[in-house]
Amino acid sequence: MPSILKSLRLIADPTRVRMLCLLRHEDLSVVELQDILGMGQSRISSHLSKLKEAELVSDRRSGKNIIYTFGNESAPVDERMIQTLELAASDIEEIKDDRDALSLAVKKRSDKARAYFDELAGKFGKTYCPGRSWKALAETLLKLMPPMVIADLGAGEGTFSQLLAQRAEKVIAIDNSEKMVEFGTKIARENGYENLEYRFGSLDEAPIDSDTVDIAFFSQALHHAEKPARAISEAHRILKPGGKIVIMDLLKHQFEDARDLYADTWLGFSELDISRFLKNEGFCDIEISVVDREADPPHFQTIMALGTKVS
């Protein structure tokens, strides 16, 4: 049986307590622990090494990954140790966030369809094929979309709005730049989009009536919002019961120059951030995934999130 004194010394460190609590609920890889805890690989591995030496965790190989498990079959963790671990966990504020992040990690792992499309996304467009393009694919999928009322929140010059207007019953494009609204209105008029209306306003206070929209889109706009949670609250307000929110934004990053180069207010969001925003507003059927990673530095990644307003 592992030394209880040695084990107690190990769980004096809050990070190791967090790791043990996670592993009690789910077997995890180093990469998954990195994502959940927001820590580097070397730090995670160092802690795991100490925990393994004390026989508080064990590991096994699964393909290219090493999977860690709470305890050791040959030397079960002392029940007194488990009780002490639970007491220690009750003093750590991050434990609740860890559980939420764990749920996302498990969902991500089990989503086989997502893994397939991640692989497809890495290959699509790299080999020339006449007539195949992302634009053509988007145009085709839009033709299958039933006519709906759509809000493009943070529309900019409105390229996405114009694409949606080809099929939508009505598109309301919102932006807080008067010049963008003026330019978008001009282009819509020139292209004959009578169902596309530009309105001047902010994401925090959208100039749209409550319960009037079928889909609320944030396309790379949320990281410009002063109050992202408030912007999502506004999206919830304007959606009809059963309506959907769609968010495409940057995954959290450390490229500080983005604040000056692109006027970004936020350096992206974690999957947990977005999940919490949506849950707090009462959205259900929430789906979140990373759908793209740029090949060039700083390797921005795009997160997509979907949610439904409860009927």
Number of C-alpha atoms within 10 A of each C-alpha: 11 15 11 14 9 10 19 13 9 18 20 12 12 16 19 18 19 21 23 24 19 22 19 14 12 15 17 23 18 18 17 18 24 17 17 21 20 12 13 13 13 11 11 19 15 10 15 21 13 15 21 17 11 20 21 22 24 19 17 11 10 9 7 6 12 13 17 20 21 24 21 17 11 8 11 14 21 16 9 10 16 14 11 13 20 14 11 16 19 11 10 13 9 14 20 13 14 20 16 14 23 23 13 19 18 14 14 18 11 10 11 11 9 15 14 10 14 16 10 11 14 13 10 14 12 8 7 9 9 6 7 11 13 10 10 11 11 12 15 11 10 17 13 9 11 10 16 16 21 26 30 23 26 25 27 23 22 23 13 14 27 21 15 25 24 17 18 20 14 21 27 21 27 27 24 17 17 13 13 19 23 14 15 25 20 14 16 20 13 10 10 10 16 12 17 24 19 26 21 17 19 17 25 17 12 22 15 18 10 14 15 16 25 19 24 25 23 24 19 19 21 26 21 18 18 15 15 21 19 16 21 23 19 20 31 27 19 21 26 21 16 16 23 25 25 19 23 20 23 24 23 18 16 10 13 11 11 15 13 9 8 9 11 18 16 19 18 24 19 19 21 19 16 23 21 16 17 23 13 12 17 14 21 16 11 15 16 20 19 19 17 18 17 11 10 7 7 11 12 19 17 20 23 21 20 20 22 22 22 15 8
